[in-house]
Amino acid sequence: MAAIITFAQRKGGAGKTTLAAHLAAGWALAGRRVAAVDVDPQGSLARWGELRGGLAGAAPLPVAKVSGWRLALELERLRREAELVVVDSPPHAELDARAAIRAADLVVIPVQPSPMDLWATQATLEMARAERRRALLVLNRIAPRTRLAQEIAATLGAGDVRLAATTLGNRTAFASCLAYGSSVEEDEPGGAAAGEVLHLRAEIEDMLRDGAGRGA
């Protein structure tokens, strides 16, 4: 049965779709059977998937656009057919976002260095807690050794919340290759952005193994 990883954030523009695309593509490139589901009405992940379908040599990665009552059925089907299912949840659609979180084995929440993102993240964490789902916070578009990064880590990485050791820098590579359906690990495998995605994938895999071992 596949592990479902839901990318969630109540504030739009935090980078959850970008993160979901790069991680999903990285797993596909590593030979994992990956499927992605776009629940966001903007449909950005699905559009990236369409472009990827016409990209020669790209690792296979089906992307479905689903919402409403069909979401639970689609996730149940994919859980039987794939190894990993990546879900891009909507920022504002309460019912669909909650359903995507409820189905998850792990909720990944990207956080940018701004007060608005911090406030939105608290609401996202409350939703994950209400559904009794484990969450991983990922600092996005940030310099890891800045004072602000340290303050965010101190504010959010406390109690029952896990903060990823991997931080993602504010790198143009993350956005540029998505424009034609690719990913940083495919375009610039030796680059800093690809290294960050690779390390974050390893952290997520460790959490999933740990959860399976504890019967979570």
C-alpha positions, 0 to 999 in steps of 0.5 A, a space after each residue: 500500500 502506498 504512502 500518501 504525502 499531502 502538501 498543505 498550507 493555508 496561505 497561497 504562494 508558500 511554494 507547496 506546489 513547487 515542492 510537491 512537483 520536485 519531490 515527486 519527480 525526484 522519487 520517480 527519477 529514483 525508480 519509485 512508482 509515484 503518482 500525484 494528485 492535484 486538488 488545488 483549483 488553480 491546477 498548477 501541478 496538473 498543468 506541470 504534469 501535462 507538460 511533463 507528459 510531452 517531455 522526452 526522457 522524463 521519469 514516468 509520473 502520472 498527475 490527476 486533477 481531482 476534487 470533491 467526493 471523487 478525491 477519497 476514491 482516487 486516493 484509495 485506488 492510487 494507494 493500491 497501485 503506487 508506492 508513493 502518492 503526492 497530493 497538492 492540497 488547496 490553500 482555501 477550500 476547507 473541505 478538500 484540504 481537510 480530506 487531503 490531510 485526513 488521507 495522508 500518512 504525512 503532511 508536509 507544510 512549507 513555510 516562508 520567512 514572513 509573519 503571514 506565513 507563520 500565522 497561516 501555518 498555525 491554522 494548517 497545523 491545527 487542521 493536521 492535529 484535528 485529523 491526528 496526522 503527523 506534520 513536517 514543517 519545511 523552511 522554504 525560500 530562506 537562508 538557513 543561517 539567518 536570524 529570521 530562520 532561527 526565530 522561525 525554527 524556535 517558534 514552530 519547531 517546538 512540542 509535537 511539531 517536527 521541523 525539517 533539518 533541510 531548508 530550501 533556498 530562494 533559487 530560480 532553478 526551482 521555478 524555471 524548470 517547472 515551466 516545461 515539465 522538468 525538475 531540478 534533479 533532472 535538469 541540474 543533478 549536481 546543483 544546490 537545489 537538487 541537493 536540497 530536494 534529495 536531502 528532504 526526500 531522505 528526511 521524509 522517507 525516514 519519517 514514513 519508515 518510522 511511522 510504519 514501524 510504530 504502526 502510525 
